[in-house]
Amino acid sequence: MNIKDNSIYILNKEECTGCCVCYHVCPHDAIEMVETKEGFHHPLINEDKCTNCGLCVKKCHVLNDNFKTDFKQQIYDVRANDEIRMKSSSGGMFSLLANYVLENNGYVCGVSFTEDWLGAEHIIINDKKDLCKLRGSKYIESNLGNTFLEIKKLLNEKRQVLFSGCPCQVSALYSYLGKDYNNLITVDLFCKSNIPQKVWKKYLKELFIDDEIKNIEHISFRDKEKFGWVRGMYIRLKNNKEYLKTKDECIYNILFTEDISVKTECLKCKYRKYERVGDISIGDYWGAKDDDKKGISLVIINTKKCIDIFDKINDELKYNSINSFADISNSGFEDNIFLYHNRKYFFDNLDKEDLKTLYEKSKYTENF
């Protein structure tokens, strides 16, 4: 039997999300994750160890769907109190869910900047004082590390766990676990696309010298006090030096907006639709007639589990029902992304040229 017949190699590399589930479940330690020139990660099989058992194929979320389809979805626009909203990217729905779980002695898993600010990673917290690490959008691919293993252990210990991530990450968690748990709450984000940590690291190193990076104390892509309810790059150093750029001035935001530096899989993502994988889906809601510019969350409840939780926390928020998907607009639901620039040129030359040069040249070279 050819090693490709019953192994993760049947998955097209351009569909792989780099979730590492195949790496974690392989009973023969035959898979390692290798970094591509673009900065993403794909599985590499050690053919001497692989037995073609097929477990990696069975557990791959790209090859096996985890969509929630047995519940009539409910759609809301949601606003927490102003204090929470000003600390949040949108309307504060994530903070409300996280507070609910933490107040019930549970654990919350979400995305934090790494300690050196050069990347993003999923971490698990069980103290409200650490919630600030998970708040706010990070437009960087996060490293899941061993969080799936830790989550399974907590769930088997009957602890309540909230997991928040991109839909592909939520789906990957379900594939790893092999079943749903009553004590697991999953939140999938309306995700436009992911940028590799390699590009983020390059951006910071072009912006600051190493000593300045070591003195960073805060980074925000969505600081409402500085930019209102829109994207913008805000970085503060310990010496009170501040870096502020609007989304149209910041090269990192431009690359994200125009999809030049995103993961190949994101260009044709199967999760960018109204059918969802999480218990609850959240993101920006731009269609409210009474928008006060402080942030509104679009919330889609996909399971009865989250209806029950929503009922328990709805006295802490203001909300309005939305009749149908026809009444909402969000980039997390758009069709396949059409590239206007030469993405291949960008990544082929990522190690050779600065980001602004790469952007300019990718605009004027043939897209192929």
C-alpha positions, 0 to 999 in steps of 0.5 A: 500500500502506498503511504499516501493512500491512507495518510494525511498526505491525501490532503492537498497542502493548500487545504491544510490549516496547520492545526497539528491534530494529526501530529498529536493523534499519531500513535506511532509518532510518525508526523512532525510539523514543518514550517514552509517558506511562507511561515505556515506549518504542514505535516511531514510523515516519517515513512519508516514509522508510518503504518498507514493506520489512517487515524490522521485521516479520520481526525483531520477536520478538513476531511471531516466536517464538524458543522452544527446542523441540528439546531435553528440558529438564533441571531442577535446584535449584542452590547455589553456595558460601556466599560467592557465594550471599550476594552473589546474589539466589538460589543464585548460578547466574548468577555461576557461569556468568559466572565460567566465561565470564570465565575463558575470556576471554569477555564477559558482558552483564547489567543494572547500575544506571546511574551516577546510580542513576536507571535500569538498563542492560545493559552488557558486561564482560570483567573479574571485578572488574565482576561485582558490577555485574551481580549481584542483581535489579533490578526496573526495565526496563533500557535495552538501548542498543547492546548487541545491536550490540556482541554481534554484533560480538564473536560475529563475532570468535569471542568467547564471550558470555553474555547475561542478561536477561528472556525478551523481551530474550533473544528480541529478541537472537535476532531481531536476530542472525537465527541462533544462535551456538555462542559465545553463551550466553543466560540468561533470567530467570523474570520476573514483570514490568517497571516503567518507569525513570520510576517508579523515578526518581520513587521515588528523588526522593521518597525523597531530595533530589538531593544525597543521590542523588548520594551513593548508593553501593549499592542492593539489592532482595535484600540477604541480610545485611539481610533474609535470602532475601526482597525488601527495599529497602536503600540506602546513602549515602556518609555511611553513612546507610542506608535499609532497608524490608521489601518490605511497607513499601517503596512501590516493592516494593508497586507491583511486587508488586501489579502496578500499575506494570508494563508493559502487555505484562507483563500477558499475557506470552507468555514466562511459561511452561515453554517457554523462549527462553534456553539456560538459565533461572534464578530463585528456587526456593522448593520445596526441603525442605532450604532453608537460607535462603541462596538456591537457584536454580531452573535449567532447561537448554534446550539441549545447549550448556548441558548441556556447560557445566553439566557443566564447572562442576558441581564448583563447586556443589551440585545436585539434579534436579527431576523435573517442572514440577509440582514447582516454583512460581515467579511467572515461570510464572504465568498472565496477571496479574489487576489488583486495582487501577486501573492506568489511574488510576496512570499517568494521574496519575503526574506529578501525585501521589506514589507512596503517594497514587497507590497508595491512590487506585488501590485505591479507584477503579474499575478500567477 
